[in-house]
Amino acid sequence: MRNMRLLLCLSALLMSGCTQTYLVKIDPQSHFDYPNSNVYPMGHVEGKASKSAIFSIPEISSAFQYEAISKALEKQPGSDLLINSVHMMDVTTILFFTTTTYRVDGTAAKMKSGEQVLR
């Protein structure tokens, strides 16, 4: 019985983890929109990218952020950029194992250049 309690306590410790969520930024647009272009919203999209590491926190780079943005844009075929997006990062730690998830939530948009009347 005592071994059973010890096993239950140990498994509860291993299963428990800590997740922290950070607001990274609020971005008006993910890519450069060309001058003399019209931007058409296409719909709400979400994307995320994850990395894991043991005994350290995974390194976050611009390529990691771009991967999350690309996955969001893939959900709306024909979209070119993400507008009015919120970028968040979740860091989950379970003992010595850490997973970092970068999430983007915004509006996919299509850009058509050369159709705007110049003044």
Secondary structure by P-SEA (a helix, b strand, c coil): caaaaaaaaaaaaaabbbbbbbbcccccccccccccbbbbbccccccbbbbbbccccccccaaaaaaaaaaaaaaccccccccbbbbbbbbbbcccbbbbbbbbbcccccccccccccc
